[in-house]
Amino acid sequence: MQSKSDAGHAPYGDHFILSPTNILGGKYIGTTVFAAYCEGQMEVRWREKNTIHIKCSYDPEVVWTKIERYKGIDIILRQD
């Protein structure tokens, strides 16, 4: 998921959230595993059963949230 939230990890930035449930009342219930200010479009690919690839060109000094593993799922970040 990608959002431009006004609060939280990277205000008005790009977010990827893993959620075990559906959207309730228009809000995402889950854990933000990546939040930053991507230059251009953030791309997300779920290629293998337990691996998510996130592509985002960003300034590493400004990343707000980056989780490498969540509930058995590896989150791989690429900047190319």
GUDO-776480 format. One record per residue: residue number from 1; x, y, z of N, C-alpha, C in turn. Coordinates in nm, 4 decimals. Layout:
<recs>
<rec NUM <X Y Z> <X Y Z> <X Y Z>> ...
</recs>
This chain:
<recs>
<rec 1 <0.0836 -0.1168 0.0000> <0.0000 0.0000 0.0000> <0.0881 0.1231 0.0000>> <rec 2 <0.0412 0.2234 -0.0621> <0.1143 0.3483 -0.0626> <0.0178 0.4572 -0.0209>> <rec 3 <0.0615 0.5436 0.0684> <-0.0267 0.6500 0.1136> <0.0506 0.7784 0.1278>> <rec 4 <-0.0211 0.8853 0.1367> <0.0364 1.0171 0.1617> <-0.0250 1.0687 0.2912>> <rec 5 <0.0059 1.0016 0.3991> <-0.0514 1.0306 0.5302> <0.0007 1.1623 0.5852>> <rec 6 <-0.0833 1.2313 0.6615> <-0.0412 1.3574 0.7213> <0.0198 1.3387 0.8597>> <rec 7 <0.0216 1.2177 0.9103> <0.0786 1.1939 1.0433> <0.1509 1.0607 1.0448>> <rec 8 <0.2321 1.0394 1.1452> <0.2956 0.9095 1.1606> <0.4418 0.9082 1.1245>> <rec 9 <0.4821 0.8056 1.0509> <0.6234 0.7761 1.0291> <0.6939 0.8751 0.9374>> <rec 10 <0.6390 0.9069 0.8253> <0.6960 1.0045 0.7313> <0.5789 1.0887 0.6811>> <rec 11 <0.5457 1.1953 0.7521> <0.4275 1.2740 0.7154> <0.4272 1.3139 0.5680>> <rec 12 <0.3176 1.2845 0.5002> <0.2966 1.3106 0.3577> <0.3967 1.2365 0.2697>> <rec 13 <0.4609 1.1337 0.3234> <0.5578 1.0549 0.2471> <0.4966 0.9256 0.1972>> <rec 14 <0.5824 0.8329 0.1605> <0.5411 0.7030 0.1084> <0.5483 0.5997 0.2199>> <rec 15 <0.4435 0.5167 0.2302> <0.4354 0.4169 0.3363> <0.3991 0.2810 0.2778>> <rec 16 <0.4540 0.1751 0.3369> <0.4103 0.0395 0.3048> <0.3702 -0.0249 0.4361>> <rec 17 <0.2466 -0.0737 0.4411> <0.1879 -0.1259 0.5645> <0.1471 -0.2706 0.5429>> <rec 18 <0.1861 -0.3586 0.6349> <0.1392 -0.4973 0.6324> <0.0275 -0.5102 0.7336>> <rec 19 <-0.0832 -0.5674 0.6881> <-0.2012 -0.5775 0.7729> <-0.2610 -0.7173 0.7648>> <rec 20 <-0.2945 -0.7756 0.8795> <-0.3572 -0.9078 0.8790> <-0.5078 -0.9015 0.8550>> <rec 21 <-0.5620 -0.7820 0.8395> <-0.7065 -0.7667 0.8272> <-0.7417 -0.6688 0.7164>> <rec 22 <-0.8691 -0.6621 0.6836> <-0.9179 -0.5684 0.5833> <-0.9245 -0.4279 0.6401>> <rec 23 <-0.9522 -0.3345 0.5523> <-0.9658 -0.1951 0.5932> <-1.0938 -0.1800 0.6749>> <rec 24 <-1.0823 -0.1158 0.7893> <-1.1970 -0.0891 0.8768> <-1.2227 0.0601 0.8815>> <rec 25 <-1.3369 0.1042 0.8380> <-1.3697 0.2457 0.8448> <-1.2766 0.3343 0.7639>> <rec 26 <-1.2173 0.2792 0.6578> <-1.1301 0.3588 0.5728> <-0.9885 0.3752 0.6243>> <rec 27 <-0.9542 0.3100 0.7337> <-0.8189 0.3209 0.7897> <-0.7486 0.1863 0.7793>> <rec 28 <-0.6178 0.1907 0.7590> <-0.5396 0.0682 0.7549> <-0.5032 0.0272 0.8967>> <rec 29 <-0.5320 -0.0981 0.9300> <-0.4944 -0.1520 1.0602> <-0.3760 -0.2428 1.0324>> <rec 30 <-0.2601 -0.2091 1.0804> <-0.1434 -0.2909 1.0538> <-0.0173 -0.2239 1.1030>> <rec 31 <0.0957 -0.2714 1.0518> <0.2261 -0.2218 1.0929> <0.2966 -0.1583 0.9739>> <rec 32 <0.3443 -0.0375 0.9917> <0.4226 0.0290 0.8881> <0.5611 -0.0337 0.8870>> <rec 33 <0.5964 -0.1012 0.7779> <0.7275 -0.1653 0.7687> <0.8272 -0.0796 0.6907>> <rec 34 <0.7756 0.0190 0.6154> <0.8638 0.1120 0.5454> <0.7924 0.2448 0.5291>> <rec 35 <0.8631 0.3520 0.5602> <0.8110 0.4869 0.5387> <0.9285 0.5780 0.5070>> <rec 36 <0.9184 0.6526 0.3980> <1.0262 0.7421 0.3561> <0.9694 0.8437 0.2575>> <rec 37 <1.0566 0.9248 0.2037> <1.0209 1.0197 0.0992> <1.0892 0.9735 -0.0287>> <rec 38 <1.0177 0.8925 -0.1072> <1.0743 0.8365 -0.2300> <1.0813 0.9442 -0.3380>> <rec 39 <1.1894 0.9411 -0.4149> <1.2016 1.0279 -0.5313> <1.1362 0.9537 -0.6469>> <rec 40 <1.0188 0.9939 -0.6853> <0.9431 0.9209 -0.7867> <0.8516 0.8188 -0.7219>> <rec 41 <0.8116 0.7212 -0.7999> <0.7141 0.6209 -0.7563> <0.7790 0.5097 -0.6746>> <rec 42 <0.7196 0.4746 -0.5620> <0.7625 0.3578 -0.4858> <0.7024 0.2348 -0.5532>> <rec 43 <0.7833 0.1293 -0.5709> <0.7350 0.0052 -0.6302> <0.7443 -0.1063 -0.5272>> <rec 44 <0.6395 -0.1892 -0.5203> <0.6367 -0.3011 -0.4265> <0.6045 -0.4278 -0.5042>> <rec 45 <0.6841 -0.5319 -0.4829> <0.6621 -0.6616 -0.5470> <0.6695 -0.7708 -0.4413>> <rec 46 <0.5700 -0.8572 -0.4397> <0.5694 -0.9735 -0.3508> <0.6075 -1.0912 -0.4391>> <rec 47 <0.7368 -1.1190 -0.4508> <0.7865 -1.2161 -0.5488> <0.7861 -1.3586 -0.4981>> <rec 48 <0.8270 -1.3785 -0.3758> <0.8266 -1.5118 -0.3168> <0.7271 -1.5126 -0.2014>> <rec 49 <0.6974 -1.6313 -0.1501> <0.5975 -1.6451 -0.0442> <0.6279 -1.5575 0.0775>> <rec 50 <0.7543 -1.5510 0.1180> <0.7902 -1.4790 0.2399> <0.8851 -1.3623 0.2156>> <rec 51 <0.8816 -1.3041 0.0951> <0.9726 -1.1939 0.0640> <0.9010 -1.0838 -0.0131>> <rec 52 <0.9149 -0.9619 0.0356> <0.8607 -0.8441 -0.0319> <0.9784 -0.7571 -0.0739>> <rec 53 <0.9757 -0.7088 -0.1988> <1.0787 -0.6187 -0.2492> <1.0176 -0.4793 -0.2625>> <rec 54 <1.0817 -0.3817 -0.2015> <1.0375 -0.2428 -0.2122> <1.1470 -0.1662 -0.2845>> <rec 55 <1.1086 -0.0948 -0.3906> <1.2033 -0.0123 -0.4648> <1.1678 0.1335 -0.4401>> <rec 56 <1.2659 0.2071 -0.3885> <1.2428 0.3474 -0.3553> <1.3770 0.4192 -0.3552>> <rec 57 <1.3915 0.5209 -0.4386> <1.5112 0.6045 -0.4339> <1.4864 0.7118 -0.3296>> <rec 58 <1.5742 0.7186 -0.2301> <1.5525 0.8113 -0.1194> <1.6860 0.8546 -0.0605>> <rec 59 <1.6824 0.9579 0.0176> <1.7995 1.0044 0.0912> <1.8079 0.9232 0.2196>> <rec 60 <1.9117 0.8395 0.2374> <1.9195 0.7531 0.3557> <1.9246 0.8300 0.4870>> <rec 61 <1.9579 0.9570 0.4811> <1.9600 1.0387 0.6029> <1.8187 1.0727 0.6495>> <rec 62 <1.7197 1.0560 0.5609> <1.5844 1.1013 0.5909> <1.4840 0.9873 0.6076>> <rec 63 <1.5265 0.8610 0.5961> <1.4333 0.7491 0.6124> <1.3787 0.7494 0.7544>> <rec 64 <1.2477 0.7339 0.7657> <1.1848 0.7347 0.8973> <1.1685 0.5948 0.9535>> <rec 65 <1.1256 0.5001 0.8711> <1.0985 0.3646 0.9195> <1.1477 0.2630 0.8173>> <rec 66 <1.2202 0.1621 0.8647> <1.2649 0.0546 0.7756> <1.2789 -0.0717 0.8606>> <rec 67 <1.1835 -0.1648 0.8454> <1.1862 -0.2924 0.9164> <1.2308 -0.3988 0.8167>> <rec 68 <1.3283 -0.4800 0.8541> <1.3826 -0.5796 0.7611> <1.3090 -0.7130 0.7644>> <rec 69 <1.2416 -0.7441 0.8751> <1.1668 -0.8702 0.8857> <1.0464 -0.8473 0.9759>> <rec 70 <0.9300 -0.8964 0.9308> <0.8073 -0.8796 1.0075> <0.7245 -1.0071 0.9975>> <rec 71 <0.7014 -1.0713 1.1110> <0.6194 -1.1928 1.1189> <0.6573 -1.2960 1.0134>> <rec 72 <0.7873 -1.3215 0.9992> <0.8358 -1.4230 0.9063> <0.8482 -1.3777 0.7621>> <rec 73 <0.8221 -1.2506 0.7351> <0.8309 -1.1973 0.5991> <0.9523 -1.1053 0.5903>> <rec 74 <1.0420 -1.1341 0.4945> <1.1590 -1.0491 0.4721> <1.1192 -0.9307 0.3854>> <rec 75 <1.1632 -0.8119 0.4243> <1.1377 -0.6911 0.3466> <1.2721 -0.6436 0.2925>> <rec 76 <1.2887 -0.6503 0.1604> <1.4144 -0.6136 0.0956> <1.3961 -0.4784 0.0281>> <rec 77 <1.4827 -0.3846 0.0623> <1.4759 -0.2499 0.0074> <1.5819 -0.2328 -0.1003>> <rec 78 <1.5389 -0.1821 -0.2160> <1.6300 -0.1546 -0.3274> <1.6193 -0.0077 -0.3643>> <rec 79 <1.7328 0.0510 -0.4004> <1.7331 0.1912 -0.4421> <1.7653 0.2097 -0.5900>> <rec 80 <1.7909 0.1015 -0.6633> <1.8313 0.1163 -0.8040> <1.7166 0.1470 -0.8959>> 
</recs>
